[in-house]
Amino acid sequence: MPTTILIVEDEFLIAVEMEAVVHDLGHESAGIADDMESALAKASEAIDVALVDVNLADGATGPRIGEKLAADFGIEVIFVTANPAQLGEGVSGTLGALEKPVDLSILKQVLDYVIAVRKGEKLDPPARLRLFFN
């Protein structure tokens, strides 16, 4: 069964490229959201993973979005951001952060890791993924 991934990114070209990579890796896209309202409108328990930027069309709402997606829908959240320092020591309920720019091989490693964690497997995280412990 393919993994369903929500992309929360306000830079259109980056979002479309991430969605193409998600498809190329054999996963399904739950769509693209560019702010809190659209992210929560697309959210559901059928989504496995969310890739969330910090700074979106409605401001620095990414951390709040990530926390809600994890708490309310059980979605594994990875922040994909050029500003990981804005996340401090982490965001409650979310898995970690990946600093932009991100290429195909890194995104594949991170998604493989998140999917394995979701299945209860114990793996070492990819080197570029900073895990939160909360």
DSSP file (Angstrom, degrees, kcal/mol; ACC not computed):
  #  RESIDUE AA STRUCTURE BP1 BP2  ACC     N-H-->O    O-->H-N    N-H-->O    O-->H-N    TCO  KAPPA ALPHA  PHI   PSI    X-CA   Y-CA   Z-CA
    1    1 A M              0   0    0      0, 0.0     0, 0.0     0, 0.0     0, 0.0   0.000 360.0 360.0 360.0 125.4    0.0    0.0    0.0
    2    2 A P        -     0   0    0      0, 0.0     2,-0.3     0, 0.0    25,-0.1  -0.259 360.0-111.6 -68.6 153.7    1.6    3.3   -1.0
    3    3 A T        -     0   0    0     23,-0.2    25,-3.0    44,-0.0     2,-0.5  -0.654  25.6-138.2 -82.2 137.9    2.4    6.0    1.5
    4    4 A T  E     -a   28   0A   0     -2,-0.3    44,-2.1    42,-0.2    45,-2.0  -0.875  21.7-168.2-102.7 128.3    0.3    9.2    1.3
    5    5 A I  E     -ab  29  49A   0     23,-2.9    25,-3.0    -2,-0.5    26,-0.6  -0.957  12.8-153.9-125.2 130.1    2.2   12.4    1.7
    6    6 A L  E     -ab  31  50A   0     43,-2.5    45,-2.7    -2,-0.4     2,-0.6  -0.863  12.2-151.1 -99.2 133.8    0.9   16.0    2.2
    7    7 A I  E     -ab  32  51A   0     24,-2.3    26,-2.7    -2,-0.4     2,-0.7  -0.929   9.6-171.5-108.7 121.0    3.2   18.8    1.1
    8    8 A V  E     +ab  33  52A   0     43,-3.2    45,-2.7    -2,-0.6     2,-0.3  -0.880  35.3 129.7-114.3  97.7    2.9   22.1    3.0
    9    9 A E        -     0   0    0     24,-2.0    47,-0.1    -2,-0.7    26,-0.1  -0.982  44.1-159.0-153.6 131.2    5.0   24.6    1.1
   10   10 A D  S    S+     0   0    0     45,-0.4     2,-1.0    -2,-0.3    24,-0.1   0.604  72.4  89.7 -94.7 -11.3    4.1   28.0   -0.2
   11   11 A E  S  > S-     0   0    0      1,-0.2     4,-2.6     2,-0.0     3,-0.4  -0.770  70.1-153.0 -86.8 108.0    6.8   28.3   -2.9
   12   12 A F  H  > S+     0   0    0     -2,-1.0     4,-2.7     1,-0.2     5,-0.2   0.857  88.1  48.3 -53.0 -48.9    4.9   26.9   -5.9
   13   13 A L  H  > S+     0   0    0      1,-0.2     4,-2.1     2,-0.2    -1,-0.2   0.894 113.8  47.2 -64.0 -39.4    7.9   25.5   -7.9
   14   14 A I  H  > S+     0   0    0     -3,-0.4     4,-2.6     2,-0.2    -1,-0.2   0.925 112.8  49.9 -65.2 -43.6    9.4   23.8   -4.8
   15   15 A A  H  X S+     0   0    0     -4,-2.6     4,-2.4     1,-0.2    -2,-0.2   0.917 111.9  47.0 -62.0 -44.8    6.0   22.3   -3.9
   16   16 A V  H  X S+     0   0    0     -4,-2.7     4,-2.2    -5,-0.2    -1,-0.2   0.892 112.7  49.8 -65.8 -39.4    5.4   21.0   -7.4
   17   17 A E  H  X S+     0   0    0     -4,-2.1     4,-2.2    -5,-0.2    -2,-0.2   0.913 110.9  49.3 -65.4 -41.8    9.0   19.6   -7.6
   18   18 A M  H  X S+     0   0    0     -4,-2.6     4,-2.5     1,-0.2    -2,-0.2   0.905 110.4  51.1 -62.6 -40.8    8.5   17.9   -4.2
   19   19 A E  H  X S+     0   0    0     -4,-2.4     4,-2.2     1,-0.2    -1,-0.2   0.899 108.6  51.2 -64.1 -39.8    5.2   16.4   -5.4
   20   20 A A  H  X S+     0   0    0     -4,-2.2     4,-2.8     2,-0.2    -1,-0.2   0.900 110.3  49.4 -63.0 -40.7    6.9   15.0   -8.5
   21   21 A V  H  X S+     0   0    0     -4,-2.2     4,-2.0     2,-0.2    -2,-0.2   0.914 107.8  54.1 -64.6 -42.6    9.6   13.4   -6.4
   22   22 A V  H  <>S+     0   0    0     -4,-2.5     5,-2.4     1,-0.2    -2,-0.2   0.930 112.9  43.4 -55.9 -46.9    6.9   11.9   -4.1
   23   23 A H  H ><5S+     0   0    0     -4,-2.2     3,-2.0     1,-0.2    -2,-0.2   0.916 110.7  54.8 -65.2 -43.9    5.3   10.3   -7.2
   24   24 A D  H 3<5S+     0   0    0     -4,-2.8    -1,-0.2     1,-0.3    -2,-0.2   0.815 105.2  54.5 -60.0 -30.7    8.6    9.3   -8.7
   25   25 A L  T 3<5S-     0   0    0     -4,-2.0    -1,-0.3    -5,-0.2    -2,-0.2   0.415 124.4-104.4 -84.8   2.2    9.4    7.4   -5.4
   26   26 A G  T < 5S+     0   0    0     -3,-2.0    -3,-0.2     1,-0.3     2,-0.2   0.614  80.2 124.2  88.9  13.1    6.1    5.5   -5.7
   27   27 A H      < -     0   0    0     -5,-2.4     2,-0.4    -6,-0.2    -1,-0.3  -0.534  58.2-116.5-100.1 170.0    4.1    7.4   -3.1
   28   28 A E  E     -a    4   0A   0    -25,-3.0   -23,-2.9    -2,-0.2     2,-0.4  -0.836  20.1-132.6-106.0 145.4    0.8    9.2   -3.4
   29   29 A S  E     -a    5   0A   0     -2,-0.4   -23,-0.2   -25,-0.2     3,-0.1  -0.816   8.8-163.0 -96.5 134.7    0.3   12.9   -2.9
   30   30 A A  E     -     0   0A   0    -25,-3.0   -24,-0.2    -2,-0.4     2,-0.2   0.395  61.1 -96.6 -89.3   0.8   -2.5   14.2   -0.7
   31   31 A G  E     -a    6   0A   0    -26,-0.6   -24,-2.3     2,-0.0     2,-0.4  -0.560  39.9 -70.5 114.7-178.6   -2.0   17.5   -2.3
   32   32 A I  E     -a    7   0A   0     -2,-0.2     2,-0.4   -26,-0.2   -24,-0.2  -0.950  37.5-173.3-119.1 135.3   -0.2   20.8   -1.7
   33   33 A A  E     -a    8   0A   0    -26,-2.7   -24,-2.0    -2,-0.4     3,-0.1  -0.957  11.6-170.1-125.1 146.5   -1.1   23.4    0.9
   34   34 A D        +     0   0    0     -2,-0.4    23,-2.4   -26,-0.2    24,-0.4   0.375  69.2  18.4-119.5   4.5    0.4   26.8    1.3
   35   35 A D  S  > S-     0   0    0     21,-0.2     4,-2.2    22,-0.2     5,-0.2  -0.943  88.2 -87.2-159.4 178.0   -1.0   28.0    4.6
   36   36 A M  H  > S+     0   0    0     -2,-0.3     4,-2.7     1,-0.2     5,-0.3   0.925 120.2  52.5 -62.7 -45.4   -2.7   26.7    7.8
   37   37 A E  H  > S+     0   0    0      1,-0.2     4,-1.7     2,-0.2    -1,-0.2   0.929 114.1  41.2 -58.7 -47.9   -6.2   26.9    6.5
   38   38 A S  H  > S+     0   0    0      2,-0.2     4,-1.6     1,-0.2    -1,-0.2   0.858 113.9  53.6 -71.6 -33.5   -5.4   24.8    3.3
   39   39 A A  H  X S+     0   0    0     -4,-2.2     4,-1.2     1,-0.2    -2,-0.2   0.936 112.1  43.4 -65.1 -45.4   -3.2   22.4    5.2
   40   40 A L  H  < S+     0   0    0     -4,-2.7    -1,-0.2     1,-0.2    -2,-0.2   0.814 110.4  56.7 -71.6 -28.5   -5.9   21.6    7.8
   41   41 A A  H  < S+     0   0    0     -4,-1.7    -1,-0.2    -5,-0.3    -2,-0.2   0.845 112.8  41.1 -67.9 -33.1   -8.5   21.4    5.1
   42   42 A K  H  < S+     0   0    0     -4,-1.6    -2,-0.2    -3,-0.1    -1,-0.2   0.652  93.3 110.1 -86.9 -16.9   -6.5   18.7    3.3
   43   43 A A     <  +     0   0    0     -4,-1.2     2,-0.3    -5,-0.1    -3,-0.0  -0.266  37.0 150.3 -65.4 143.1   -5.5   16.8    6.5
   44   44 A S    >   -     0   0    0     29,-0.1     3,-1.5    25,-0.0    29,-0.1  -0.970  59.4-103.9-161.1 166.2   -7.0   13.4    7.3
   45   45 A E  T 3  S+     0   0    0     -2,-0.3    -2,-0.1     1,-0.3    28,-0.0   0.578 113.6  72.3 -72.4  -7.8   -6.1   10.2    9.1
   46   46 A A  T 3  S+     0   0    0    -16,-0.0     2,-0.4    29,-0.0    -1,-0.3   0.581  79.2  92.1 -79.9 -10.5   -5.4    8.7    5.6
   47   47 A I    <   -     0   0    0     -3,-1.5   -42,-0.2     1,-0.1     3,-0.1  -0.719  53.3-174.7 -88.6 132.8   -2.3   10.8    5.3
   48   48 A D        +     0   0    0    -44,-2.1    28,-2.6    -2,-0.4     2,-0.3   0.865  65.4  17.9 -91.5 -43.2    0.9    9.1    6.6
   49   49 A V  E     -bc   5  76A   0    -45,-2.0   -43,-2.5    26,-0.2     2,-0.4  -0.968  57.0-160.0-136.0 143.8    3.5   11.8    6.3
   50   50 A A  E     -bc   6  77A   0     26,-2.5    28,-2.7    -2,-0.3     2,-0.7  -0.997   7.6-155.6-124.9 132.5    3.6   15.6    6.0
   51   51 A L  E     -bc   7  78A   0    -45,-2.7   -43,-3.2    -2,-0.4     2,-0.5  -0.934  26.9-172.9-103.1 112.5    6.5   17.6    4.7
   52   52 A V  E     -bc   8  79A   0     26,-2.5    28,-1.9    -2,-0.7   -43,-0.2  -0.925  19.0-149.4-121.9 125.9    6.0   21.0    6.2
   53   53 A D        -     0   0    0    -45,-2.7    28,-0.2    -2,-0.5     3,-0.1  -0.490  16.4-136.6 -79.5 160.6    7.9   24.3    5.6
   54   54 A V  S    S+     0   0    0      1,-0.2     8,-2.5    26,-0.2     2,-0.7   0.924  89.4  51.1 -83.3 -50.5    8.2   26.7    8.5
   55   55 A N  S    S+     0   0    0      5,-0.2   -45,-0.4     6,-0.2     5,-0.3  -0.813  75.0 165.7 -97.2 116.7    7.4   30.0    6.8
   56   56 A L  B >   -F   59   0B   0      3,-3.4     3,-2.1    -2,-0.7   -21,-0.2  -0.503  54.6 -77.0-121.2-174.5    4.3   29.8    4.7
   57   57 A A  T 3  S+     0   0    0    -23,-2.4   -22,-0.2     1,-0.3     3,-0.1   0.765 130.9  45.3 -59.5 -26.5    1.9   32.2    2.9
   58   58 A D  T 3  S-     0   0    0    -24,-0.4    -1,-0.3     1,-0.4     2,-0.2   0.134 123.9 -94.1-105.0  20.0    0.3   33.1    6.2
   59   59 A G  B <  S-F   56   0B   0     -3,-2.1    -3,-3.4     1,-0.1     2,-1.9  -0.679  78.4 -18.9 106.9-160.3    3.6   33.6    8.1
   60   60 A A  S    S+     0   0    0     -5,-0.3     4,-0.3    -2,-0.2    -5,-0.2  -0.362  85.6 129.5 -83.8  58.5    5.6   31.3   10.3
   61   61 A T     >  +     0   0    0     -2,-1.9     4,-2.5     1,-0.2     3,-0.3   0.502  36.6  98.4 -92.1  -5.9    2.7   28.9   10.9
   62   62 A G  H  > S+     0   0    0     -8,-2.5     4,-3.1    -3,-0.3     5,-0.2   0.887  80.6  51.7 -51.8 -47.9    4.5   25.7   10.0
   63   63 A P  H  > S+     0   0    0      0, 0.0     4,-2.3     0, 0.0    -1,-0.2   0.910 112.4  45.8 -58.9 -41.7    5.3   24.6   13.6
   64   64 A R  H  > S+     0   0    0     -3,-0.3     4,-2.3    -4,-0.3    -2,-0.2   0.904 113.7  49.8 -66.9 -39.6    1.6   25.0   14.6
   65   65 A I  H  X S+     0   0    0     -4,-2.5     4,-2.9     2,-0.2     5,-0.2   0.950 111.3  49.0 -61.6 -48.8    0.5   23.2   11.5
   66   66 A G  H  X S+     0   0    0     -4,-3.1     4,-2.2     1,-0.2     5,-0.2   0.908 110.7  50.0 -57.9 -44.1    2.9   20.3   12.2
   67   67 A E  H  X S+     0   0    0     -4,-2.3     4,-2.7    -5,-0.2     5,-0.2   0.913 113.4  45.8 -62.3 -43.2    1.9   20.0   15.8
   68   68 A K  H  X>S+     0   0    0     -4,-2.3     4,-3.0     2,-0.2     5,-0.6   0.906 111.0  52.3 -67.1 -42.2   -1.8   19.9   14.8
   69   69 A L  H  X5S+     0   0    0     -4,-2.9     6,-1.8     1,-0.2     4,-1.2   0.910 115.4  42.1 -61.0 -41.3   -1.2   17.4   12.0
   70   70 A A  H  X5S+     0   0    0     -4,-2.2     4,-1.2     4,-0.2    -2,-0.2   0.944 122.0  38.2 -69.6 -48.7    0.6   15.1   14.4
   71   71 A A  H  <5S+     0   0    0     -4,-2.7    -2,-0.2    -5,-0.2    -3,-0.2   0.908 125.4  33.9 -72.3 -43.3   -1.8   15.5   17.4
   72   72 A D  H  <5S+     0   0    0     -4,-3.0    -3,-0.2    -5,-0.2    -1,-0.2   0.749 133.8  21.7 -88.1 -24.8   -5.1   15.5   15.6
   73   73 A F  H  <<S-     0   0    0     -4,-1.2    -3,-0.2    -5,-0.6    -2,-0.2   0.461  94.3-119.7-125.1  -4.6   -4.5   13.2   12.6
   74   74 A G     <  +     0   0    0     -4,-1.2     2,-0.3    -5,-0.3    -4,-0.2   0.776  56.3 158.5  70.0  26.2   -1.5   11.0   13.7
   75   75 A I        -     0   0    0     -6,-1.8     2,-0.5    -9,-0.1    -1,-0.2  -0.653  45.5-124.0 -85.8 136.9    0.6   12.2   10.7
   76   76 A E  E     -c   49   0A   0    -28,-2.6   -26,-2.5    -2,-0.3     2,-0.5  -0.712  33.8-153.9 -76.6 123.2    4.4   11.8   10.9
   77   77 A V  E     -c   50   0A   0     -2,-0.5    18,-2.1    16,-0.3    19,-1.1  -0.890  19.6-179.9-111.7 128.2    5.7   15.4   10.3
   78   78 A I  E     -cd  51  96A   0    -28,-2.7   -26,-2.5    -2,-0.5     2,-0.4  -0.994  23.0-138.8-118.9 126.1    9.0   16.3    8.9
   79   79 A F  E     -cd  52  97A   0     17,-2.7    19,-3.3    -2,-0.5     2,-0.6  -0.728  13.5-167.3 -83.2 131.5    9.8   20.0    8.6
   80   80 A V  E     + d   0  98A   0    -28,-1.9     2,-0.3    -2,-0.4    19,-0.2  -0.940  33.0 143.1-119.4 103.9   11.6   20.8    5.3
   81   81 A T  E     - d   0  99A   0     17,-2.0    19,-1.9    -2,-0.6   -28,-0.0  -0.974  61.2-139.4-148.1 151.5   12.9   24.4    5.8
   82   82 A A  S    S+     0   0    0     -2,-0.3     3,-0.1    17,-0.2    17,-0.1   0.519 105.9  56.2 -82.3  -7.3   15.7   26.8    5.1
   83   83 A N    >   +     0   0    0      1,-0.1     3,-1.6     2,-0.1     4,-0.3  -0.472  55.9 153.2-124.6  59.7   15.2   28.0    8.7
   84   84 A P  G >   +     0   0    0      0, 0.0     3,-1.8     0, 0.0     4,-0.2   0.763  68.8  70.7 -63.6 -22.5   15.6   25.0   11.0
   85   85 A A  G >  S+     0   0    0      1,-0.3     3,-1.6     2,-0.2    -2,-0.1   0.791  85.5  68.6 -63.6 -25.5   16.7   27.3   13.9
   86   86 A Q  G <  S+     0   0    0     -3,-1.6    -1,-0.3     1,-0.3    -3,-0.0   0.673  91.7  61.8 -65.2 -15.5   13.1   28.7   14.0
   87   87 A L  G X  S-     0   0    0     -3,-1.8     3,-2.4    -4,-0.3    -1,-0.3   0.496  86.4-167.0 -89.6  -3.9   12.1   25.3   15.3
   88   88 A G  T <   -     0   0    0     -3,-1.6    -1,-0.3     1,-0.3     3,-0.1  -0.282  68.7 -15.8  56.2-131.1   14.3   25.5   18.5
   89   89 A E  T 3  S-     0   0    0      1,-0.3    44,-0.5    43,-0.0    -1,-0.3   0.464 121.4 -75.4 -84.2  -2.0   14.6   22.2   20.2
   90   90 A G    <   -     0   0    0     -3,-2.4     2,-0.5    42,-0.1    -1,-0.3  -0.701  44.0 -83.4 133.6 174.9   11.7   20.8   18.2
   91   91 A V    >   -     0   0    0     -2,-0.2     3,-2.2    -3,-0.1    43,-0.1  -0.981  51.7 -98.7-123.1 128.1    7.9   20.8   17.9
   92   92 A S  T 3  S+     0   0    0     -2,-0.5   -21,-0.2     1,-0.3   -22,-0.2  -0.126 103.7   5.6 -49.5 128.8    5.7   18.6   20.1
   93   93 A G  T 3  S+     0   0    0      1,-0.3   -16,-0.3   -23,-0.1    -1,-0.3   0.259 102.8 113.9  84.3 -12.2    4.6   15.4   18.4
   94   94 A T    <   -     0   0    0     -3,-2.2    -1,-0.3   -18,-0.1    40,-0.2  -0.541  62.6-136.0 -94.7 162.2    6.7   15.9   15.2
   95   95 A L        -     0   0    0    -18,-2.1    37,-2.8     1,-0.2     2,-0.3   0.918  55.5 -71.7 -86.2 -46.5    9.6   13.8   14.1
   96   96 A G  E     -dE  78 131A   0    -19,-1.1   -17,-2.7    35,-0.3     2,-0.4  -0.980  42.1 -82.0 175.3-166.8   12.3   16.2   12.9
   97   97 A A  E     -dE  79 130A   0     33,-2.5    33,-2.9    -2,-0.3     2,-0.4  -0.970  16.3-161.3-136.2 146.6   13.7   18.7   10.4
   98   98 A L  E     -dE  80 129A   0    -19,-3.3   -17,-2.0    -2,-0.4     2,-0.4  -0.995  24.4-130.6-125.8 126.7   15.5   18.6    7.2
   99   99 A E  E     -d   81   0A   0     29,-0.6   -17,-0.2    -2,-0.4   -19,-0.1  -0.631  37.5 -90.5 -85.3 133.6   17.3   21.7    6.0
  100  100 A K  S    S+     0   0    0    -19,-1.9     2,-0.1    -2,-0.4    -1,-0.0  -0.460  96.7  65.2 -73.4 153.2   16.8   22.9    2.4
  101  101 A P        -     0   0    0      0, 0.0     2,-0.5     0, 0.0    -2,-0.1   0.530  69.6-179.5 -77.9 153.1   17.9   22.5   -0.2
  102  102 A V        -     0   0    0     -2,-0.1     2,-0.2    -4,-0.1    -2,-0.1  -0.979   9.9-156.9-123.7 126.7   16.9   18.9   -0.5
  103  103 A D     >  -     0   0    0     -2,-0.5     4,-2.5     1,-0.1     5,-0.2  -0.500  35.4 -95.4 -98.4 174.4   17.8   16.7   -3.4
  104  104 A L  H  > S+     0   0    0      1,-0.2     4,-2.5     2,-0.2     5,-0.2   0.875 120.8  50.7 -55.6 -45.3   16.0   13.5   -4.6
  105  105 A S  H  > S+     0   0    0      2,-0.2     4,-2.2     1,-0.2    -1,-0.2   0.894 112.2  46.8 -66.1 -38.7   18.4   11.1   -2.8
  106  106 A I  H  > S+     0   0    0      2,-0.2     4,-2.6    -3,-0.2    -2,-0.2   0.934 112.6  49.2 -66.9 -45.7   18.0   12.9    0.6
  107  107 A L  H  X S+     0   0    0     -4,-2.5     4,-2.7     1,-0.2     5,-0.2   0.904 110.9  51.0 -61.1 -40.5   14.3   13.1    0.3
  108  108 A K  H  X S+     0   0    0     -4,-2.5     4,-2.8    -5,-0.2     5,-0.2   0.934 110.4  49.0 -60.8 -46.6   14.1    9.4   -0.6
  109  109 A Q  H  X S+     0   0    0     -4,-2.2     4,-2.2     1,-0.2    -2,-0.2   0.915 113.3  46.8 -59.3 -44.1   16.3    8.5    2.5
  110  110 A V  H  X S+     0   0    0     -4,-2.6     4,-2.8     2,-0.2    -2,-0.2   0.926 113.6  46.9 -67.0 -44.8   14.1   10.6    4.8
  111  111 A L  H  X S+     0   0    0     -4,-2.7     4,-2.6     2,-0.2     5,-0.2   0.913 111.7  51.0 -64.5 -41.3   10.8    9.2    3.4
  112  112 A D  H  X S+     0   0    0     -4,-2.8     4,-2.1    -5,-0.2    -1,-0.2   0.915 112.4  47.9 -59.2 -42.2   12.2    5.6    3.7
  113  113 A Y  H  X S+     0   0    0     -4,-2.2     4,-2.6    -5,-0.2    -2,-0.2   0.940 112.2  47.6 -63.7 -48.3   13.2    6.3    7.3
  114  114 A V  H  X S+     0   0    0     -4,-2.8     4,-2.4     1,-0.2    -2,-0.2   0.898 112.0  50.0 -62.5 -41.1    9.8    7.8    8.2
  115  115 A I  H  X S+     0   0    0     -4,-2.6     4,-1.4     2,-0.2    -1,-0.2   0.909 111.5  48.8 -63.9 -41.9    7.9    5.0    6.6
  116  116 A A  H  <>S+     0   0    0     -4,-2.1     5,-2.6    -5,-0.2     4,-0.2   0.913 111.2  49.7 -63.9 -42.6   10.0    2.4    8.5
  117  117 A V  H ><5S+     0   0    0     -4,-2.6     3,-1.7     1,-0.2    -2,-0.2   0.905 107.4  54.9 -61.5 -41.7    9.5    4.3   11.8
  118  118 A R  H 3<5S+     0   0    0     -4,-2.4    -1,-0.2     1,-0.3    -2,-0.2   0.823 106.5  51.7 -61.8 -31.5    5.8    4.3   11.2
  119  119 A K  T 3<5S-     0   0    0     -4,-1.4    -1,-0.3    -3,-0.2    -2,-0.2   0.451 123.6-106.3 -84.1  -1.0    5.9    0.5   10.8
  120  120 A G  T < 5S+     0   0    0     -3,-1.7    -3,-0.2     1,-0.3     2,-0.2   0.567  70.8 146.0  88.6   9.3    7.7    0.2   14.1
  121  121 A E      < -     0   0    0     -5,-2.6     2,-0.7    -6,-0.2    -1,-0.3  -0.491  46.8-130.7 -79.5 150.8   11.1   -0.6   12.6
  122  122 A K        +     0   0    0     -2,-0.2     2,-0.3     2,-0.0    -1,-0.0  -0.910  41.6 152.7-105.3 114.3   14.3    0.6   14.3
  123  123 A L        -     0   0    0     -2,-0.7   -10,-0.0   -10,-0.1    -6,-0.0  -0.934  48.7-104.1-134.4 157.5   16.7    2.3   11.9
  124  124 A D        -     0   0    0     -2,-0.3     3,-0.1     1,-0.1    -2,-0.0  -0.670  46.3-115.1 -76.7 138.6   19.4    5.0   12.1
  125  125 A P        -     0   0    0      0, 0.0   -15,-0.1     0, 0.0    -1,-0.1  -0.357  36.4 -89.8 -71.7 154.9   18.1    8.3   10.8
  126  126 A P    >   -     0   0    0      0, 0.0     3,-1.5     0, 0.0   -20,-0.0  -0.314  40.1-113.4 -58.9 149.1   19.6    9.8    7.6
  127  127 A A  T 3  S+     0   0    0      1,-0.3     0, 0.0    -3,-0.1     0, 0.0   0.817 114.0  51.3 -58.2 -34.6   22.6   12.1    8.4
  128  128 A R  T 3  S+     0   0    0      2,-0.1     2,-0.6   -22,-0.0   -29,-0.6   0.588  89.6  93.2 -82.4  -9.2   20.8   15.2    7.3
  129  129 A L  E <   -E   98   0A   0     -3,-1.5     2,-0.8   -31,-0.1   -31,-0.2  -0.760  63.3-155.0 -90.4 119.2   17.6   14.6    9.3
  130  130 A R  E     -E   97   0A   0    -33,-2.9   -33,-2.5    -2,-0.6     2,-0.2  -0.839  17.1-146.9 -92.9 113.1   17.7   16.3   12.7
  131  131 A L  E     -E   96   0A   0     -2,-0.8     2,-0.4   -35,-0.2   -35,-0.3  -0.525   0.2-141.0 -81.4 145.6   15.4   14.3   15.0
  132  132 A F        -     0   0    0    -37,-2.8     2,-0.6    -2,-0.2   -42,-0.1  -0.808   6.3-152.3 -98.1 146.0   13.3   15.9   17.8
  133  133 A F              0   0    0    -44,-0.5   -38,-0.1    -2,-0.4   -41,-0.1  -0.862 360.0 360.0-120.8  95.8   13.0   14.1   21.1
  134  134 A N              0   0    0     -2,-0.6    -1,-0.1   -40,-0.2   -39,-0.1   0.373 360.0 360.0-137.1 360.0    9.7   15.1   22.7
